[in-house]
Amino acid sequence: MFEGAGGAAHRTGRQVDFALRTTPTLRAMRTDIPETTVARLPRYLRCLTDLHPTSGPCSSEDLAHAAGVNAAQVRKDLSYLGAQGTRGVGYDHEILSKRIREVLGLTSTHPVIVIGAGNMGTALTNYRGFDTWGFDIVAVLDVDDARIGTRVDDLMVEPLDRLEEIVADKGIEIGILATPPSAAQPVADRLMAAGVRSILNLAPVILQTEDQVSVRRVDLSTELGILAYHLTS
């Protein structure tokens, strides 16, 4: 559980050099990337999006400043992707963004199901920012009769009893748990049994999952507790 050779193209001048890899090589390369680096790649991608792409190449120093790390760390992380910037110039925004998306698996759309149509689940479903990252929320489920049949954004809230059917019909790849703590593990068990291999857990509990299932847990109370410590230190 995680809690959390082909041809080559050469670009000169003010662009970045990349060795373009075939898909099998890309898959093999992913197994060699440390989890700590994987955790930083989405941050780099976000920063590249925020840094205006028409402003010219992006140096490792620019990216490091935007991401809150040091330039040496940026260069080391990007080296796992086969990315080599031009000395004194940097990385091309578009090519580097594309490479990070390829490695993270963000070049295709991932169908997502939200379990729980309360405040948290509704807010996530209404959030438009997931689309640009390739995450498509295609279903929202709940057990509350008062919520079933209502609409969240353009989706109708479906009964939890339909979980397995919806996972199969819509090819769900990722499940988001926005449930009460007591419901999180049983729902996770059903998601795994239905074939879902990635879960974002928003419930304040540790899930017991199969080895091949990736889980990320977001506990806002824990994060606020850390902030409270710094207020009093």
N, C-alpha and C positions, 0 to 999 in steps of 0.2 A: 504494500500500500504506500502511496506517496501522499503526505500532508503538506501538500503541497507540491572512373577514369574517363571517360568521355571526352568530348571536344573541349577546347578552351577558347575563350574570347578575351581579347586584350584591348583595353581602352586606354588611350594615352591622354596627355595634356591635363585637363582639369577634371578627370574622372578617375574612377577606382578600378583596380585590376581584380578580376574574379576568375577563379577556375570554375567553369560551369560543370556541374556533376550530373551524372545520370541519376534516376530515381533510386536504384538499389544502393548507390554510393551514398546518397543523401540519407537513406534509412540507416545505413551502417554508421554514418557520421553522428546521427542523433544519439546513439548509444554511448558515444564517447564524450558527450557534452555534460559537464558537471551540473547537478541540480541547481547549485547556486547561480551558475551562469544562465540556465534556463529561466530562473526566476527574474533575472535582470533584463532578458531580451524584450519582454513586452514593454518594460519601462523605456528602453531605447527606442522601440517602435513608436511609442507615444510621443517621445521627445522629437523624433524625426518628423512626425506629423505636425507638431507645434512649431518647429523651426521652419521658417518659410522656405520652401524648396527652390524658389527663384533667386535666393540670396547667394547662390554658388555652392561649392562643395562644403561639407560639414567636417570640421577637424575633430580629432579625438578629444581635444580640449573643450570644444563647443559642446559636444555630446556629453562629456563628463560633467561639465558645469550644469547642464540641463537635467541630468539624471541623478546628480548628487553623489557621484563617485569620482575616482581619480582617473586621469587619462590612461595610465598604464593598465588599469583594470579594464577599461573600455577596449583597448587594443588586444589584450589577452582574450577577453570574451569573444570579440569578433574574429579572432584567429581561428576559433573552433568552427566558424562558419565558412572558412576558406576566404575570408575577406582581407585584402591587403590594401590599405589606403596609399595614395601617392604622397611621398615624403614632401613636407612643406605645403601640401595642398589639402589633403584629407580624403573623405569619402563622398561619392556621389549620392545625394539624397535618395533618388528614385531607385537606383540599383541596390543600395544597402537595405532600404525598406523592403524591397521585393525579396531579398535574400532572407531577411529575418522572418518574413511571412512564410516563406517556403519551409524554413526549419521548424517554425512553430506549428505548421499545418494550417495556416490561415489563408490559403489560396482557394479554398472551397467553403461552401456554406455548411455549418453544423446545426442540425435541428436540435432545439432545446425544449425541455418540458419543465414547467414550474409547478411544484407541489406546494399548495398553500396559497389561497387567494385573499389572505389578510392584508394588512397594511404593507408589509415588506414585499410579499409576492406581487401585489398590485403595482407597487412602485417600480419593481424590477421589470415587470411586463410592459409598463408604460414608457420605460427608458428607451430612447431612440439611438443611443450611442452604440448599442451592441451590433447594429446592422453593419456599420463600417468595419467591424472586426470579423464579420462572417458568422455571427451567432444569430440564429433566427428562432425566436421563441414562437413555437407553433401550437402549444397547448398549455392550459392552466387547469389544474385539478384541485378539488377540495372535497371535504366530507360534510360541510355545513349546507343543509338544505336551503338556507336563506341565501347562500351565495351561488349555489349550482343553478345554472340557467341565466345568471346575470352576465354582463359583458365587461371585460377588462380590455381596454383598447379595442381592437377589432376581433377579439377572441371571446367565445362563450366559455364560461367556467363549466367544466365537465366533472362528473362524479369520479371519485378516486377508484371506484369499482372498475372503471374502464382503463386503468393504467396499462395493463399488459396489452390490451387491444390497440391503444393509441401508440404505444412504443413501437409495436410491430408495423402498424399502418403508416406511420409518419417517419419511420427510420430514425427514431430518437437516438442521439449520441451522447447527450449531456443532460443530467438531471439536476435541477436546483431545488434544494430542500428549504422551504420557508415555512416549516411546520413547528408546532410546539415540541419541546424536547422529547416528550414521551413518545411521539409519533415518528421521530426521525429514523430510528433504527429499523422498525418494521417497514417503513416506506423504502428505505435504502435496500433492505433485503429483497423487496419486490422488484425494485429497479434492476438490481444485479441479476436476479433470476430471469428477468425479461431481456437481459443482454446489454444493459447500459454499463459502460465501462469508465465513465467519468462523472463525478458528482461534486457539485459545489454545495457545501453544507453550511447553512446560516443558523442552524440550531446550536445552542450552547452545550453540545455533547460530543464526545469522541465516538465515532462510528467504528464498528468492527466490520471490516470489509475483506474481500478476497484479494490475494496478492496482485492480481492483474488489474485491479480497479484503482484508478487514481482519484484521490479525494483532496479537495482544498477546503479548509474550514475558515470561515470569517466570523469572529466573535466580537461584536462591537463593544460589548460590556468589558471584555478583557482589554481592548485597546483604550477605552476610556479610563480604565483603572490605571494603566501605565501613564497616561497623561496626568491623572490625579497625583500620582507619585511625584512627577516632576514639578507639579505646582507647589508641593510641600517640601521639596528637597532644596 
